[in-house]
Structure formats: C-alpha cells, structure tokens
Amino acid sequence: MAGTDDSVADDDALFVLTAVLLTPAQFPSVLGDDYVAACGALGLEPYAEGYGLVLGQDSGGARWTVVVDDVSLVAVAIASWDCGMEYDLSPDDRSVVCALPGWPLALSVAAPGVPAPHDPLPHPDVEGEPLKPLTPPDTEVWGPPQRRLGADEIALQWAAWREQIDDEAAFGKAGQDPPGEDGRSEKAAASTAGGADGAPDEAAAGESTLEDSGAENSASGSGEPSGQHPGVRRALEAARAYVTSPPPPGRIRSAFAPGGARTLRADGPGWSLVARTDDIAFILLDEEPGEIMTVGRGPELPGLLKSLDELAVRPS
C-alpha cells in the first residue's frame, strides 16, 4: 500500500499487518462503549457508513494506523484472512481518510525485513501540535477497556463459558425457576493478551483472556439480602432505560448465534453485558476487577433481551 498523506512519505510503503472494521455494528471495543465514542478516540467523525482501520509498518518499521472509507474492501480482506486465504489489502489512495501514528491494538506480528515496530517521529496535527501515537490499553490495570475486552471474549467463547455455569448450583435446585436477575458472582482472573473485533488470528489486538477460577454463589460481598450485586442492579436498570431512550449507535450490538438465537452485547458507563437471547446473561463491572456476574434467566430477562435485540445494530 502506498503512502497515505503528508504524515507518510509519498514514496514510502505501508506493509499491512492486519485490519479491523470501525462501524456502528462492529468496532474494537477497546476504543469505547459505542461507535461514537470509538470514532472520538481516533478523532474521526462518526459517519454512518463507518471506516476500515489498516494497521501496518512503514519501511522504517514505524507503526501506522491508516483510516480508509472503503469499508467493503476491508471487510472482504478480513473475511478472506479469517478463512485462511491470502488477500492483498491495498486501498486506493482516494479512499484514505488519514494516517495516525501508532496502533490502538496490540499486535503479535511484525512486517518481515523492516526494523522492529516502534512509534514514528512526532508529526504535527492540523493545529501544529505533535500527534500523540495511538497505544493499546495497559494490560496491568483493570478499567473500561479491559472490561469491554473481557466481554468480547465471553461473546466469542460463549459455549465454553456457559459450560462453567451449573444452573442447579448457581440458580437453585432442579425444578425451580432460576432468579431473574440475581447477579451472582462468577469469579475470574482477567488479563489482556491481544486480539480485536474483526482482526485475523495473527493480530492479538486487544483480546482479553478470562480464566475461570470457580463459581461463587455469594453476592460478591455486596451485603444485599437477595444476593443481587448493586452494580448488577444498576447495569440492568441502565439496560432497561435503553429501551425507552435509545443510546448512541453501537452501544447495543447483535450477532448470530446457533439455534436461531442472537448474541447480544450492551455497554454503558462502568458495565458490559453479554447475553444469548435464549439463555442467561453475564455482566462485567469496572468496580469488580476480573469478576463475571451471572444473571439468571427468570421471568424478566427474556423480555429485556428481546427488546435490546430489537434496538441493536447488526452486521450487514
């Protein structure tokens, strides 16, 4: 791919390592709770059509994120890579919106034959101020990016996580309906280790690895007599509020799931929800580092999930 704008020399080349989509239905969650916030993190206007983010290195090894408006081209490249096929992603210069120094996601690969990945020398922005290179989130701390990345992983590995939840142990004896929204705690140790929405396997771009350390049927020390964690209660109340006051695009996303169900992702300040429309839900909270709260499928959850799914944006 040729140089992109004044930030990358016209006679230089970008060695493409991976690409991700930045659309209302699919964007790197590390960037924000919704599409508008994700665009804002990169200084982009939240156009409905979205963007493609092409991550690579120049001939000197410097990291660059090239933003293009040819979303279809980037989507085809990602689909080809996911199928194990080669695809030469070379967007036309006319589709380039801007080139940003650095990478917002952590990659585990580098271009062959060039120096090791490093941030480029400072370049001025439109106001003459040095552009701060994009960087992936700090993996040593728990915060909103790590919470969202943890939710990403649960969505990707729903079957594996669901197998760890014993309905009888977690929600009551056999023959009893599980509580609708009890927020019982599933302890987990969380750490980030690369990977992102839409990125091929070789890009460990912001993916979170959650390791189960056993179910705990207490209220996670909340002291609530019903066992409902107050953070879970706030998250569910916020999710219900979305039904009457729709949030920004991308705050609720819906993806395919087996058996005609949908996998839902919903986010808000301090919380992330992952659910299957035919099953239970998991909630992660900023205030509970590394813990995953289970929400039983009682009389209220199915209706809430159905309403959220009707509001959600879906991949085209």
Secondary structure, 3 states (H helix, E strand, C coil): CECCCCCCCCCCECEEEEEEEECCCCCCHHHCCCHHHHHHHCCCCCCCCCEEEEEEECCCCEEEEEEECCHHHHHHHHHHHHCCCCCCCCCCHHHEEEEEEECCCCCCCCCCCCCCCECCCCCECCCCCECCCECCCCCCCCCHHHHHHHHHHHHHCHHHHHHCCCHHHHHCCCCCCCCCCCCEEEEEEEEECCCCCCCCCCCCCCCEEEEEEEEECCCCCCCCCCCCCHHHHHHHHHHHHHHHCCCCCCCEEEEECHHHCEEEEEEECCEEEEEECCCCEEEEECCCCCEEEEECCCCCHHHHHHHHHHHCECCC
